[in-house]
Amino acid sequence: MLKGIVINILAVIIVAGIYSCGAGGDDQGTEYAPNMYHAVSYEPLKQITDESAGSWLSNREDGKGEYFNSNINNPYLMNLRVPPANTVRRDKDGYNPFDYYSVPKDSFDYAAKFVKNPLDSTAEIVDEGKALYMIYCTHCHGESGTGDGLVGEIFLGVAAYNMGRVKDLPEGHIFHTITKGRGRMYPHASQVAPDDRWKIVRYVQVLQNQN
């Protein structure tokens, strides 16, 4: 008798558990660990001022709802705001006024128009650019920039910097090519730091003006 009651109770529990897991519409069903199913991403440019928002899944020590994300240290509970129009985010060195990482690979015309070299064309910068060029570029483009590197001799078609349309390519185009790659040239953003790429650009401009 007792065994039958226990079995019946277990059966009811199992059936109820299975039924409670069913989801539909706004009902997500019973969830073992709701925080694992519902990501609570922090949105810095949004703010939720309702302190009870998400209280049904909250495990915060301050007792507020999981979705509450307003800045309690600000008298107006304000979080970060969208930067003013036409302002530019710069890096730690105060330059790179162009987010070239988010620009599509094929946006060479855009880069040519808007990307400007933050480094002056001083003898020191050009010399540093030459040293970097010798490391990263000569195997294809050659020391003279005429496409006669060891790789360029095997895989013909490496353009000379001082001929044709390549001679007139603006600095933004060159930088974007180094960063994103083009044609058979792979991107070098992971190998060469941004400021080093700009130094290489300065030296490439010297090679563009060779006779």
Secondary structure, DSSP 8 states (H G I E B T S, - for coil): -HHHHHHHHHHHHHHHHHHHT--BTTB----S-HHHHS-----TT-----TTTTTTS---TT---TT----TTSTT--------TT-----TTS---S-TTSS-TT-HHHHHHH----S---HHHHHHHHHHHHHHTHHHH-TTSSS-SHHHHHS-----TTSGGGGG--HHHHHHHHHH-BTTB---TTTS-HHHHHHHHHHHHHHHT--
